[in-house]
Amino acid sequence: MNSDEKKKQMDKNIKTYGSLFVTVLGILLIFGWGLVIGILLIGNKKENTKDEEKIEEIKQINSINSFTFNYTNGYAINSDIRYSVNCKENCVAKIKLKDVSDEDTQIIDVDDDFISELVSILNKYDVIKWDGFDKYANDVLDGDSFSLSIITKDDIKVHATGYMVWPDNYRIVKLELDELFQKLII
C-alpha cells in the first residue's frame, strides 16, 4: 500500500469512526435527556401522589371553626347572598340575603344540630375536594360568582372561588345551604 492509499484509507477510517462517534454521542445525549426527563416526571408524580394522599387522609370535615359561603347573581346592588358561621365560645350565624342591605344582615345563635347539618352537607358532597378551586370565565360580563372558606377546629382549611365556573356538586350544595340557612330566619 502506497502513501496515497494509506492516506485514503485513514481518511475513510476517520470518516467511518467520526460518523460512528457522532452517532454514539447522539444516542447517549438522547438517552441522557430521556433519563433526566423521566426522573423529573417521576419526581413530579411523587409530589402529586403526596397531595392526593393528604386529601385521602382528610376524607371529611368533622368540625367548624369558621365557615363563609358567598355567591352573587349578577352585579346589581345587594345581589349577593352571604352565609357565615363563627364558633368561638358559641356558634353564631350571619345571613345576608339577596336584595337586603348589609345593615340588615341577620345574626343568629346556632346550636350543635345546625352545625351537624352543615358538616353533613359539606361531607355528603365532598366539598373538601373544592380546596384550591380558582376558575374564572373571563369572557362573561355580569355573571355569577362564588367564594367558600372553611376552617375546622383541627385547622383543616378549604378555600374555593369561581366566576361562571363551578366545582363538582356546586348547584346542589348551594341549594342545600340556602335551605339550611334560610330556615333559621323563617
Buried (B, 14 or more C-beta within 10 A) or exposed (E): EEEEEEEEEEEEEEEEEEEEEEEEEEEEEEEEEEEEEEEEEEEEEEEEEEEEEEEEEBEBBEEBBBBBBBBBEEEEEBBBBBBBBBBEEEBBBBBBBBEBEEEEEEEBEBEEEBBEBBBBBBBEBBBBBBBEBEEEEEEEEEBBBBBBBBBBEEEBEBBBBBBBBBBEBBEEBBEBBBEBBEEBEE
